Amino acid sequence: MLSAIQQRARSFLAPEVAYTPIATDPEAEGEATRLAGRAPSKDVHLCFWALGAGVLLPWNALMCTLPLLLSLTEEGGLRNSLPSYLSTTFCFANLFFLGLAQRTVSRVNPIGRSRWSLILLLVACIVLAYPIIPVVLPALANGGSGGRAMFLPLLILMTLVLALTTSFLQSAVIALAALWGSGEMQGVMSGQGGIAVLVSGSQVVLALLSSKGDEEASTSAAFGLWFLAAGWVVVCLLALKRLTRNPAIAEVLAPLASRTAAADRVKDGRMTRTVARKNLRLEFAVAFIFVVTLSVFPPITTTITSVMKNPPKILQPATFVAIHFFLFNVGDYTGRTYLPSLGLSSMTIPRIVMLSLARVILIPLFLFCNIPARAKGELPALPDFVYWLILLAFGLTNGWISTLCMMFASSPELNPAITEDEKDIAGTLAAFSLVSGLAIGSLCSFGVSHAISGSYFGG
């Protein structure tokens, strides 16, 4: 019986598809690949939706753990700057690890890379759910000066591990989706927004159901959140297994197989540089979207509280911050899922760039909300419902425009400058640009914090 279990485990972890060229006529092979990428399949779309959700799972779970982390810190100092520290660490580590993954994306098995990234993420989620979240972090926060000195380093280490899994999983999933087609790329982007809604929504429900104080409520919510995250990683592994059994997988992976035979050209990096130049405008647009977003969300938006003096439980800081994540994510998911297909035939790359640049006008609106540093100002803060509408619009435009960028960047049908054998490289370069925008935006959040409070660290 033990040998049967071991055989099943090896079968699950073993690559389903080897990268060997298909013995067909090259022109027929190219046509088969093209048709496989275009073929509509609800089953395949759902699998990529699940994998896309897995890509952003670590980031969203980490951000939704902020209410707990903030409740464990003292007023001022670290409490005000912690969101910026974590988001900056995650984004720059993600950028570094994604750069490492990008160097080999044109030759590495994306299915195998996805599988091992998911397994590492599963282990991380379980360890965070217990014992780190409910036991270790509270013990360090309440353990005197020695314990508090270890609090931030542990959070940084935790963030680095999550960034590592995110980077290699993102590289593999984006490459596989780009090879399959623009519809599957949209599925990945929609899944990223969908998991954000599920994670933040679960956190709001768990916080509201808890009858304990702010710190205990946040601990219970974070504990349940990371166990739910572990369960979703298992779903991603099953979705990946289903993709490897799809009849079209060999044709989809054909460009990678043929490119492996010409490894000298890939090693020189000429192909990557060529594709990067072709998509320069889209790479800038998708990066700028997240520069704007990360400059205020979540480092600045997590400091905004209700304007009510004696708010009900749903508007108290722990739940108010959780609701703010949920509202942004609902807007983001709507933008990723339902808006890209509207007017797609009339959309052009210059229009996408202009839409990306126009989002910057939303930043000043947050400064008129109930930010503690503005509480003593002459102008009253905007009502809570206005703040929530601004959040929805911010999320809606974030999801819509970023999805357009990713779809156009890797689709020869939407972007004729890209050829069939460049799709996976174009997609991962756009993803690298997206992460670059996240990193730059997280740095910009310190500047926005200085403009608001006079301190780069929110003190």
KEVO-603585 format. One record per residue: residue in one letter; x, y, z of N, C-alpha, C in turn. Coordinates in pm, whole numbers, plus 50000, padded with zeros to 5 digits. Atoms other than C-alpha are relative to their C-alpha. Example, Ala and Ser with C-alpha at 12.3 -4.5 7.8 and 13.67 -1.06 7.14 Angstrom:
2
A500894988150000512304955050780500905012050000;S499184988149994513674989450714499235010950073;
# end
This chain:
459
M500834987950000500005000050000500865012650000;L499094988549996502865023650083500605002849864;S499424998050134504395017949740498995006049905;A501054994450086501055026149576499845014950026;I500104985749964500875059149766501185007749941;Q498814993550054504455067649666499905001749849;Q500144999350146503665059749303499035010949960;R500974989350028500635082849312500645013750019;A499354987249975502715110849463500965003549887;R499084997450110505395107049195499265003449873;S500814997250119502705106948927499485014350002;F500544986349991501245139549059501075010549978;L498944990050006504565157649086500804999349871;A499205001450122506075144848763499435008549889;P500504992050113505845167548457499184991349906;E500895007250089503015157548229500475000649855;V499674997850140504485171247909501485002849987;A498594997250029508035170147782500095009649884;Y499834990050104509335197847563500774994049884;T499395005850119509995179247241499275005349878;P500664994750119509315193446897499014990049942;I501035008550060506205180146727500424996649858;A499555004650132506995159546421498935002649895;T500954996050104504845178646174500675010549913;D499524989350086505305203245896500015013150077;P499924987749922506445236846041498825009249979;E501124991050022503675256645876498744994650065;A501185006049936501015232145991500105001050151;E499804999149856502535232546337499685014050050;G500294986349960502385270446355498515003049998;E501454997950007498755270246245499284993050115;A500615007149888497885244046505500205007450131;T499734992249880499555264746773499115012250007;R500834987950002497685295846667498564996850034;L501385003849975494355277946665499804995650144;A500125004349861495045262347003499945012050092;G500024988249918495745296847145498695007549993;R501234992550018492505310947006498764992250044;A501175008349976490215281547080499345003450133;P500674996849874487605292047339499694987450079;S500275011549915487325267747630499735005150141;K500364995549865485475275047952500844992950104;D499215007849905487375247448127501415005650014;V498654994349997490765261648031499995013950064;H500114986549944489635297048117499904999450152;L500145001349856488595285848467501294995550066;C498705004249946491925268448520500955011750011;F499124988249995493805300248432499485010250101;W500564991249897491405320048652500524995750137;A499525005149871492365297548945501495002750019;L498574997649990496085300548868500325014850016;G499824985749982495825338148831499705004250142;A500314997249860494185339049172501164996050090;G498865004649920497105319049310501205009349992;V498874990850017499605344149171499935011550099;L500134988449910498225373049377499564996250140;L500425004449867497215351949676500945004750111;P499124995649890500375359449884499895015050027;W500074985549982500165397149823498705004050069;N501294996249943496445399749903499854995150143;A500085005049863496665377850209500885008150094;L499114991849918499625398050338499385013750029;M500594986849981497835431150283498784999250093;C501175001449915494685418050451500364995650141;T499525002849864496785407550752500445012850069;L499544987249943497725444150806499205004350124;P500704996049877494895450951057500564993450126;L499395006749886496395424551287501375005850029;L498634995249980499965436451233500005014150059;L500084986449947498975472651299499534999950145;S500505000549862497085462951616501084995150096;L498925005049915500275446351747501115010250020;T498964989749987502345478251713499495011750083;E500354988449919502425509451926499655011849912;E500404988150074500955542751820501225007549947;G498924992450062503115563251581501124990949955;G498825007650039506485552251444499694988549907;L500145011950082506265516451319498584998049952;R501395002050042502465515951311499705008049874;N500284991650117502345544451059500814995949877;S499135003150113505215531750845500014985249961;L499965014350028504655494050861499434996249863;P500485003450134502445492350548500995003349889;S499014996450100505125510550350501204990650003;Y498885009349988507885488050485499674986749931;L500355013250053506045456050393499745000549850;S500294999250143504755467550055501275002449919;T498744997350070508195480949957500884987449996;T499215012449994509955449050071499454989749902;F500615009950087507485426849888500235003649853;C499924996050141507555446949566501424999249946;F498635000450050511325450249539500554985749999;A499615014150003511895413849633499334992949884;N500725005950113509235403949382500685003849869;L499324995450120510995424949119501324992749980;F498715006850009514375409149198499834985449959;F500215014250030513105373249195499374998149862;L500615001050133510995379648885501055002249892;G498904998050093514115392548713500824987249981;L499315012950010515835359648795499194990149917;A500855009250075512875340348660499955003749852;Q500094995450138512765361648344501194995549916;R498795003850072516315351448251499864986249936;T500135013750051515195315448194498594996849953;V501395002850031511515319448107499824993849863;S500155005150136512085311147740500454985649985;R499495013750010513675277347820499464990650107;V500405008249885512125265348146498564995349985;N501345006049999509095242748177499085008450090;P500874991849915506325266448298499094991650088;I500865008649919504255237448427500764995250124;G499195004349887507045223748645500305011450096;R499734988449914507935258448772498755004050078;S501254996849931504285265348856499754990250114;R500285010349900503985232549044500855001950125;W499144998949882506995237349270499805013350073;S500324987349934506135273849336498764998650087;L501235002049923502665263349449500244991450124;I499705008449883504055236349678500705008250108;L499334991449903506375261549845499025009850062;L501014990749948503475286049878499074992950098;L500875007649910501315258950038500654998550137;V499285001449872503965252650305500035013450074;A499944986849937504315290150370498665003950061;C501334996549949500555294850412499674992350127;I500295008149882500285266350662500805004850120;V499164995349891503205278950870499535013850050;L500514986949959501795314250871498694998750079;A501275002049929498345302050974500234995150143;Y499605004649867499945283551263501414994349992;P500214991949880502085291151455500285014949988;I499504986250004503325324751324498915010250032;I501034989849981500035344351310499424999950142;P500674999349870498285333651632500934999150120;V499135002549884501315325351850501255008749999;V498674993950001504675339151742499925015249998;L500054985550011503775374651636499455006750126;P500464993849874501645383051945501014998650113;A499005001949895504355368252169501155009949984;L498924990350022507025390152009499555014250031;A500504986449978504845421352020499835003250148;N500244997849857504125416652391501154994850086;G498905006249927507505402552489501095009450044;G498994990549958509315434252591500855004849884;S499174994050104512035452452401500694989649913;G499345010350078513795420352296499074993849897;G500975005750092510665405452143499615009849891;R500394989950100509655437851972501115002449900;A498884998150094513145440251820500004989349892;M500055010850099512495407051641498725000549917;F501314999650065508965416551530500135003749852;L499864995450138509875436251216500884990749916;P499215009350081512715413051101499244987449960;L500795011950035510335383151117499005003349890;L500944996050105507765402050911500705001749866;I499254998350124510425411050655500364986349941;L499685013550048511545374550631498774993149942;M501255005650048507935363350594499635005849865;T500324993250125507435388950319500914995449887;L499055004550103510565377650133499644986149947;V500405013450043509395341450125498785000749909;L501204998550083505995351749989500345006249865;A499594993850126507675373849727500694989949909;L499305010350078509865344649616498994990949929;T500985009050062506895321649556499165007349896;T500804992250094504915349249387500735002049868;S499234996750120507675357949142500104988449903;F499815011450089508375323449005498664994349953;L501335004450043504695313949000499455009549895;Q500504990150096503805346248819500684998549865;S499275001650125506525341348559499484988149921;A500435012250068505365306048481498575000949951;V501424999350038501615312848477499795009849886;I500144990150106501915344148262500554994449867;A499425005850122504185325848014499054989749939;L500925010250049501745296847987498735006149942;A501214993450049498725319747947500265007349869;A499664992950123500495340547680500114990349883;L499925010150106501255309147481498624995049960;W501325005450028497625298547506499145010049923;G500804990150071495935331247400499575011650088;S500394987949926494585365647500498844997350095;G501105003249910491425350547649500494993850129;E499445006049880493485329847890500795010350082;M499334989349927495585360447977498985008250079;Q501054992849930492365378648063499484991750119;G500395008649890491425348448276500955001050118;V499014998549894494675351648471499795013350074;M500194986949938494105388748531498715000550082;S501265000549927490485382648633500154991850128;G499775008149882491585355348872500765007450107;Q499254992049903494055379049035499075009450076;G500964991349934491235403249103499004992150083;G500985008149930488875375449208500484995250136;I499495004849872491125361549480500105011450100;A499954988549910491535396449620498645002550064;V501354998349946487755399249659499704989050103;L500275011149909487525364649820500775001450131;V499164998949880490415370850060499515011550089;S500414988649920489345405550171498584998550052;G501365002449954485675395550188499964990350116;S499935009649889486515365750409500515006750126;Q499454993349884488535388150635498985009150065;V501054991349945485655412750674498984991750078;V500995008649933483225384750761500544994650131;L499415005549879485595368951012500145010650109;A499854989249903486235402551177498655003950060;L501334996149952482525410751201499394989350091;L500575010849920481615376551343500674998850136;S499285001049874484215379551617499435010150099;S500494991149894482975394051947501135004850089;K498844996549918486495400252075500475014049966;G499464986750023488585431652085500705000949866;D499394997450130490385446951789501144990349970;E498845008650026493605426951831499584985449985;E500435014050007491885393651898499164997449876;A500815001650122489395399251615500904999249877;S499085000250114492225406751373500804987149996;T499275012649995494135375851492499164988549947;S500905010650047491135353251436499805000949849;A500214998150143490555368251092501234995749920;A498775003550071494205364350988500264984950005;F499835014449986494355328651121499144992449899;G500895006450097491325318350916500385003249857;L499634995650134492545338050617501124991549940;W498865007650053495855319250581499684985249983;F500435013650024494165285450621499164999149872;L500744999550126491745295150343500965001249882;A499004998550105494785305650138500654986549968;A499405013250022496345271150186499054991149919;G500975007850076493125255350062499955004049854;W500044995650139493175276849749501224995449922;V498795004950068496745266449669499774985649952;V500335013650043495485230449658499125000449875;V500844998450120492815241749408500875003449880;C499104996350110495575257449196500784987949949;L499285012050042497535224849193499114990849917;L500945008150077494445206449070499735006249863;A500214993250128493845232848801501194998049907;L498795002250081497445229348682500024985749947;K500055013950044497035191648668499024998349885;R501005001050106493915195948454500515005949869;L499444993950121495735218748209500984990549931;T499025009150062498475193048157499344988549927;R500735010950066495825168148047499155005149884;N500784994550110494245191647793500614995649867;P499465004950129494575178347434500835010349924;A499304989650075495875211947310501365003650057;I498804995549930498815214147551501264998549915;A498795002050081501395199947307500145010849895;E499964989350101500485224947034500295013650064;V499784987249931500425253547284501475001850035;L498614999249958503945245447403501004998549886;A499125002150114505335240247053501025011349979;P498994989450019506975275047027501174998850096;L498935001549902508945268247345500924988549962;A499185011550040510105234447216500925003549886;S499184996550115511325248446886501065010450037;R499044989849959513005277747060501144993950079;T498945006649923514925254447290501114994949910;A499005005050094516655240346985500935011149951;A499184988550041517965275146907500415008050123;A499724993949870519165282247262501055010949992;D498954989850009522145302647147499415013849979;R500614987050024519875330547022499325005250126;V500684995949877517915330747345501015004450105;K498994996749899521035330947562500575013849977;D499484986850029522265361947387499075011150046;G500954989949954519135380047502499475008949891;R500464991350108518505394847159498484999649985;M501455001350016514975381347146499275007950108;T500634992749890514085395947485500075015049977;R499864985650024515475430247396499125004649885;T500844996450114513645430147064498545001250040;V501394999749956510315421847224499765011850095;A500154988849908510885447747497499855013149925;R500104987750079511395474947238498655000949929;K501295000050069508265464747049498865004450091;N501104997549907506085467747360500325010950100;L499544990149904507765497547523498865008550055;R501104991549954504595518747539499074992550096;L500865007949912502505490947691500704996750131;E499255002749877505255482447939500035012250090;F500064987849920505365518648049498605001950060;A501374997749955501565520548073499644991150119;V500375009149891501175489648292500835003050125;A499194996249884504055500848516499425012450067;F500494987549943502595535748562498674998050075;I501255003049930499195521348659500294996650145;F499745004649865500745504948962500915009450077;V499324989049930503045534149041498955008650069;V501084991749945499875554449091499284992750114;T500755007449899498085526949284500794998450129;L499215002949879500895517549524500495012550072;S499574987849932501745553749599499055003850114;V500974996949893498585555849812499334987650059;F500695012049954497165520549842500984988450012;P500724997049876497615506050099500715009150099;P499314992449895500265527450279499245012350051;I500724988049957498125558950283498554996850035;T501435002849978494605544650259499754992650130;T500205007049874495125522650567500005009450119;T500044990249891495505554350777498675007650003;I501284992950006492075567450672498994992650087;T501005005749910489385561950935498665006749977;S501344994550014485665568750962499935014150059;V500184986449950484565604851012499095000450121;M500905000449884482095593651282500814999850129;K499284999249873483135601851638499844987250081;N500265012549929481525570751789499454989849901;P500495008650107481335546551497499524986550051;P500385013849967479535512951512501164990649968;K498905009650017481615481251498500464999149856;I499635001550141481505479751119500895011349951;L499184988550041483205513951101501185002450095;Q498844998849914485745508551378501274996349923;P498785001250083489395508651261500284986149944;A499645013450049489925470651238499124995749883;T500915003950109486835464951023499975010349889;F500014989450101486995498550845501124997849899;V498865002750089490435490050705499734987649916;A500325012250075489255455150608498985002849889;I501024996550100486215469550428500625008049886;H499374991850103488425494150243500764991149899;F499375009650092490475464850100498954993349912;F501055007050073487255447250000499425008849889;L500594991150101485815477449818500965002449884;F499024998350108489015483949623500054987549913;N499885012650075489195447249526498764997049917;V501215001750080485565446349411500095008449873;G499804991650118486295475549179501044994449907;D498915005650080489525459549062499534987749923;Y500495012150066487835426248986499005003349890;T500964995950102485005443148799500725005449877;G499244994550111487515462048588500754989549921;R499245010650067489535430848509499094990449924;T500855010650052486575408248432499005004749896;Y501144996050083483815428448267500295011649904;L499784988350084485315460148118500914997849880;P499095001150116488145447947887499324996849868;S500665003750126485735433247632499165011349942;L500814988950049483785465847606500865009349915;G499244991150087485055485647309501384995249968;L498655005450025488035462247265500435002249856;S499654998650142487865464846885500465014149966;S499614986150028488255502746900501155004850088;M498924996149909490935502947170501344999349927;T498664999550059494455512547064501045001950109;I498934998649902497805513247236500145014550048;P499944986249950497975551847247498875003350098;R501114997549908494545552547413500254993550135;I499695006849874495665527347673501035008150080;V498994991949932498705548847753499375012550061;M500654988149948496525579747795499124996850121;L500825004149886494135561248025500874997450123;S499085002549890497075550048236500485012950065;L499524987149948498395585548270498905007650074;A501104992249943494955599548354499654995850143;R500365004649866494635578848674500635008350111;V499304992449897497005602248855499085010450065;I500904989949944494125626948907499224994850120;L500735005549885492615603149163500775001350130;I499204999649878495515606349410499615011550093;P500354989149908494645641149546498674998050071;L501315001949937491105629549622500134992950135;F499815006949872492385606449898500465009650110;L499474990649901494065635950067498915008450064;F501134992949942490635651150133499154990850088;C500735009249913489495620350325500545001250143;N499694998549858489855614650701501364994050036;I498635003749965493635610850717500355006750131;P499704994049870494835616451078500825012849991;A499154988250011497465641550966499225012349952;R500804988850047494715662950807498875003650095;A501134998149909492365661151105499945014150056;K499974986749944493475695251226499875010949894;G500104990350108493055712050890498695007550003;E501204991850004490455737850805498864993149926;L501055006450078488575717350546499554987050067;P500485012749943486335689450680500304988349906;A499725011950081487095654150562498744995949924;L501125004950080484945638750292499254989150075;P500775010549933482105616050413500524986149963;D499525013750023482785578850438499544994549867;F500505005850124480565569950141500715005949878;V499254993950109482455594549918501384993449989;Y498705006949998485745578850024499874986149937;W500195013350057484355544549936499765000549850;L500204998550145483225556749594501335002649929;I498684997350056486735570049531500804986949993;L499315012849999488155536049630499514990949888;L500565008350106485785518149392500515004449863;A499514994750129486795540949103501494997049983;F498565002750004490465536449191500254985349963;G499865014150032490105498649185499524996449861;L500585002850131487925498248873500995003349888;T499064995950104490445517548663501304992150008;N498805008249985493355497648808499844986649928;G500225012950062491855464548698499785000749850;W500354998950141490495476048363501235002749913;I498904995750086493575493548224501174990250006;S498905009649990496115468648357499704987349920;T500365011850078494205439748197500135002849850;L499824996250141494105458147864501474999449961;C498565000050028497875462747884500524985749983;M499505013850006498515425847952499464992549879;M500595006750116496115414047680500665004649871;F499394994650122497575437147414501474996149990;A498565002350003501185430347513500364986449943;S499635013750037501065392847445499144994149889;S500905005550101498465389447167500345005249861;P499754995650139499485390246798498735004949932;E501254995450059495795394746712499695014550037;L500254986449955495505426746920501185009249974;N498764992350014499105437946876500874993349893;P499305006850110500495428046532501525000950007;A498544999149988504005438746633500594987450062;I499535012149933504255406546836499714987849914;T500195012350079504765373446656499604988450092;E500475011449923503485339346764501074994550095;D498975005949915506845327246898500555009850103;E499574990249901507275359147105498975002050110;K501114997349908504035356747302500364998350147;D499705002449858505365341647624501025010150052;I499014990049957508355365247637499355013650016;A500704987249990506115395347569499145000550125;G500855000249880503725384647845500795001450128;T499224999249877506415379648106500735013450013;L499414986649994508115412548013498985010250049;A501064991149950504785430348066499774997850149;A500145003049857504465412548402501165005950079;F498854993949933507995423948492499825015150012;S500274985749995506995459548404498955003350106;L501044998149898503905456048621500625000050139;V499365001049869506005445248917500955011750023;S499164988149987508455473648847499165011950046;G500894989349957505525497448880499614998650145;L500315002349859504595481549212501155004750089;A498844996249920508135486549341500195015150005;I499844985450005508385522749226498875006850077;G501144994249928504905530249360500144998950150;S499815001549856505785516349701501025010050053;L499054989549960508765540249713499325013650000;C500714987250007506535569049606499095002250120;S500884998649885504295561549904500695007450115;F499284992649897507035574850133499945014949972;G500104986050036506995607549940498615005650026;V501364995649972503205609749962499785001550150;S500104999249855503455602650335500665012750053;H499334987749960505935631250369499155012249967;A500854988750040503595654650180498825001750094;I501174999449912500765645750419500395003750143;S499714998749857502455643650759501315007150030;G498714993749976505845659950709501084990150037;S499035010449968507585626550772499974989449891;Y499955010550102508775600850521499504986750053;F500395012749941507845573350765498695001050077;G501334999049942504435585650870499955003250147;G499994997349858505465596351217499235012450037;
# end
